[in-house]
Amino acid sequence: MPVNTPDAVSAAAAIDEPSARSLPRWVRPLVVTALLVLFGVELVLGWPSLRAAFAELRAPRPGWFALALVAELAAMSCYGRMQRRLLRSAGVTAPIHKHIALAYAAHSLSVTLPGGPAFSTHFNYQQMRRFGATPAVASWCIALSGLLSAAALAVVTTVSAFASSGTPQWRGLVTLALAIALLTVGIRRITRHPEKAEPATRAALAKVNRLRHRPDDEGLDRVRGFVGQLRAARLEPGHAVAAGVYAVLNWVLDAGCLWLCFRAVSDTGIGGAQLLLAFCAGMAAGTLTIVPGGLGLIDSALILGLVAGGVATSAAIAAVVLYRIISFGFIIGAGWIAWLIMRRHGPV
C-alpha cells in the first residue's frame, strides 16, 4: 500500500511552483521508452522466480478471486479517502475520484521506480497543489499521510499479536494508546500554533546560511510565509478520526485481499490473527528493500508467515502469488494508466 515517507517532504516543499515547467514534447517519448526498458529489465531479472511461483498457482475459484480484487480496490480507495480528509481539514476540497487516481499513480511510482518514494512524494505534491493546496498544506498532508499509514500498520500488527497470544498485554495496549494520543495532540498543537517553531527555525536557518556564507536571515521571509500557510492546516477532530479509520481500513482490506486469495486456492482454513501477523511481517519486510515492489522479500516473508501459521507450503505459495498478481500487477498497471492520464494536464 502506498506510503509516502515524510523525510522526502522537505524537498517537495522547497519547490517554487510558479517556476515549474513542462517537459519538452520530444522528452516524453524518451521517458516512456526508459520506463518500458526498466520494466523489461525487472521482468527478465525476476522471471525465474515468477516461473517457479506460477507453477504452484492452481486455478483460483472465480467468486473468491473477484472478492479479493474488490477488497484491494477498496483498500486503495481508503488511502485516497484518508488524504482527502486531511486536505478537507485544511479547507481544500477536490473530487474523490481525483484523490483515488492520485493514490494509484503515487503508489505505482513509489514501488516500481528506483528511488520511487521521492518521485511519488513529488508527484503527490504537484497534484495537491493542483487541487488548490498551498505548499505548506500539501507538504503537511503528505507528511501526515505517511505518519498515519505507519501508525495504522503498527496498530494492526499490535492487535494481531495480542489476538494470536490470546492474552491481551494491557501494558502494551496502554503504551500504544498513549503514543497515539501524544502524536495527535502534538500534530494539533503544531498546526494551531506554527509560529512557536520560529525560534528553532531561525537558529537552524542561520546555521545553514553560515555554511553557505550568506546573511543569517536570508530566506527567513520565505519560511515565515510557509509557516503562515501552515496555519490553515488545522486537523479537526472529526477529520482526524475519519482519516485514522481510513488508514487502518487501508491495511485491513489489503490483508483481507490476502485472506480471500487464500480461500480462492485452498480448502483449508487459517486463523485471522495468524494471517494478519504474516501480512504485517511481509509489509514490514517490504520497507527494508530497494528492489521494486519488494519482489522476493515481501513474497518470502508472506509465505514463511503463512507456513508458520500452519498452512501447507504449496497453498501458501499459491495464495501469495495470486495476492501479488492483484496487489502488484493489477494495481500498479492501473496506477501507471492513472499517472499517464494525470500527466496530460501539464504543470500546475
Solvent accessible surface area in square Angstrom, and as a share of the most:
residue,aa,sasa,rsa
1,M,29,0.13
2,P,3,0.02
3,V,46,0.27
4,N,1,0.01
5,T,51,0.30
6,P,52,0.33
7,D,117,0.60
8,A,21,0.16
9,V,14,0.08
10,S,83,0.54
11,A,75,0.58
12,A,4,0.03
13,A,23,0.17
14,A,66,0.51
15,I,41,0.21
16,D,75,0.39
17,E,8,0.04
18,P,111,0.70
19,S,67,0.43
20,A,28,0.21
21,R,185,0.68
22,S,54,0.35
23,L,75,0.37
24,P,65,0.41
25,R,201,0.73
26,W,173,0.61
27,V,28,0.16
28,R,91,0.33
29,P,79,0.50
30,L,105,0.52
31,V,52,0.30
32,V,66,0.38
33,T,73,0.43
34,A,61,0.47
35,L,25,0.12
36,L,118,0.59
37,V,89,0.51
38,L,44,0.22
39,F,62,0.26
40,G,32,0.30
41,V,74,0.42
42,E,34,0.15
43,L,97,0.48
44,V,109,0.63
45,L,138,0.69
46,G,20,0.19
47,W,117,0.41
48,P,80,0.50
49,S,79,0.51
50,L,56,0.28
51,R,150,0.55
52,A,65,0.50
53,A,23,0.18
54,F,87,0.36
55,A,87,0.67
56,E,70,0.32
57,L,41,0.20
58,R,116,0.42
59,A,94,0.73
60,P,44,0.28
61,R,90,0.33
62,P,110,0.69
63,G,47,0.46
64,W,70,0.25
65,F,65,0.27
66,A,52,0.40
67,L,94,0.47
68,A,0,0.00
69,L,44,0.22
70,V,91,0.52
71,A,11,0.09
72,E,0,0.00
73,L,65,0.32
74,A,34,0.27
75,A,0,0.00
76,M,0,0.00
77,S,21,0.13
78,C,12,0.07
79,Y,3,0.01
80,G,0,0.00
81,R,87,0.32
82,M,0,0.00
83,Q,1,0.01
84,R,64,0.23
85,R,70,0.26
86,L,0,0.00
87,L,0,0.00
88,R,90,0.33
89,S,12,0.08
90,A,11,0.09
91,G,66,0.63
92,V,16,0.09
93,T,101,0.58
94,A,11,0.09
95,P,64,0.40
96,I,47,0.24
97,H,115,0.52
98,K,89,0.38
99,H,1,0.01
100,I,38,0.19
101,A,30,0.24
102,L,0,0.00
103,A,2,0.01
104,Y,25,0.09
105,A,0,0.00
106,A,2,0.02
107,H,10,0.04
108,S,0,0.00
109,L,8,0.04
110,S,18,0.12
111,V,34,0.19
112,T,4,0.03
113,L,24,0.12
114,P,83,0.52
115,G,51,0.49
116,G,1,0.01
117,P,53,0.33
118,A,61,0.47
119,F,112,0.47
120,S,0,0.00
121,T,1,0.01
122,H,77,0.34
123,F,7,0.03
124,N,1,0.01
125,Y,0,0.00
126,Q,29,0.13
127,Q,9,0.04
128,M,0,0.00
129,R,48,0.18
130,R,75,0.27
131,F,27,0.11
132,G,53,0.51
133,A,0,0.00
134,T,49,0.29
135,P,27,0.17
136,A,1,0.00
137,V,2,0.01
138,A,0,0.00
139,S,6,0.04
140,W,26,0.09
141,C,0,0.00
142,I,0,0.00
143,A,25,0.20
144,L,5,0.02
145,S,0,0.00
146,G,3,0.02
147,L,74,0.37
148,L,34,0.17
149,S,1,0.01
150,A,58,0.45
151,A,29,0.23
152,A,5,0.04
153,L,27,0.13
154,A,47,0.36
155,V,34,0.20
156,V,8,0.04
157,T,48,0.28
158,T,32,0.19
159,V,78,0.45
160,S,1,0.00
161,A,41,0.31
162,F,25,0.11
163,A,63,0.49
164,S,43,0.28
165,S,65,0.42
166,G,60,0.58
167,T,95,0.55
168,P,58,0.36
169,Q,109,0.48
170,W,173,0.61
171,R,210,0.77
172,G,29,0.28
173,L,51,0.25
174,V,85,0.49
175,T,85,0.49
176,L,39,0.19
177,A,60,0.46
178,L,105,0.52
179,A,54,0.42
180,I,69,0.35
181,A,50,0.39
182,L,130,0.65
183,L,67,0.33
184,T,51,0.30
185,V,93,0.54
186,G,28,0.27
187,I,23,0.12
188,R,57,0.21
189,R,138,0.51
190,I,104,0.53
191,T,2,0.01
192,R,80,0.29
193,H,76,0.34
194,P,4,0.02
195,E,63,0.28
196,K,118,0.50
197,A,52,0.41
198,E,47,0.21
199,P,92,0.58
200,A,72,0.56
201,T,41,0.24
202,R,104,0.38
203,A,52,0.40
204,A,55,0.43
205,L,32,0.16
206,A,11,0.08
207,K,131,0.56
208,V,75,0.43
209,N,0,0.00
210,R,136,0.50
211,L,148,0.73
212,R,116,0.42
213,H,169,0.76
214,R,110,0.40
215,P,84,0.53
216,D,67,0.35
217,D,87,0.45
218,E,64,0.29
219,G,37,0.35
220,L,8,0.04
221,D,113,0.59
222,R,151,0.55
223,V,41,0.23
224,R,106,0.39
225,G,37,0.36
226,F,61,0.25
227,V,26,0.15
228,G,30,0.29
229,Q,62,0.27
230,L,27,0.14
231,R,108,0.39
232,A,53,0.41
233,A,0,0.00
234,R,98,0.36
235,L,9,0.04
236,E,66,0.30
237,P,80,0.50
238,G,51,0.49
239,H,35,0.16
240,A,18,0.14
241,V,102,0.59
242,A,19,0.15
243,A,0,0.00
244,G,21,0.20
245,V,76,0.43
246,Y,52,0.20
247,A,2,0.02
248,V,48,0.27
249,L,67,0.33
250,N,1,0.00
251,W,9,0.03
252,V,62,0.36
253,L,49,0.25
254,D,1,0.01
255,A,2,0.02
256,G,24,0.23
257,C,0,0.00
258,L,0,0.00
259,W,82,0.29
260,L,23,0.11
261,C,0,0.00
262,F,0,0.00
263,R,79,0.29
264,A,1,0.01
265,V,4,0.02
266,S,7,0.04
267,D,126,0.65
268,T,85,0.49
269,G,65,0.63
270,I,24,0.12
271,G,36,0.35
272,G,49,0.47
273,A,20,0.15
274,Q,69,0.31
275,L,5,0.03
276,L,42,0.21
277,L,61,0.30
278,A,3,0.02
279,F,0,0.00
280,C,5,0.03
281,A,52,0.40
282,G,0,0.00
283,M,19,0.08
284,A,51,0.40
285,A,16,0.12
286,G,19,0.19
287,T,105,0.61
288,L,148,0.74
289,T,34,0.20
290,I,171,0.87
291,V,72,0.41
292,P,29,0.18
293,G,11,0.11
294,G,3,0.03
295,L,54,0.27
296,G,40,0.38
297,L,76,0.38
298,I,15,0.08
299,D,28,0.15
300,S,54,0.35
301,A,21,0.16
302,L,0,0.00
303,I,34,0.17
304,L,124,0.62
305,G,18,0.18
306,L,0,0.00
307,V,56,0.32
308,A,92,0.71
309,G,29,0.28
310,G,70,0.67
311,V,10,0.06
312,A,64,0.50
313,T,76,0.44
314,S,47,0.31
315,A,8,0.06
316,A,0,0.00
317,I,36,0.18
318,A,0,0.00
319,A,0,0.00
320,V,1,0.01
321,V,16,0.09
322,L,5,0.02
323,Y,4,0.01
324,R,27,0.10
325,I,62,0.31
326,I,2,0.01
327,S,11,0.07
328,F,42,0.17
329,G,42,0.40
330,F,95,0.40
331,I,0,0.00
332,I,15,0.07
333,G,33,0.32
334,A,33,0.25
335,G,0,0.00
336,W,26,0.09
337,I,106,0.54
338,A,13,0.10
339,W,33,0.12
340,L,86,0.43
341,I,99,0.50
342,M,20,0.09
343,R,69,0.25
344,R,200,0.73
345,H,131,0.59
346,G,16,0.16
347,P,60,0.37
348,V,71,0.41
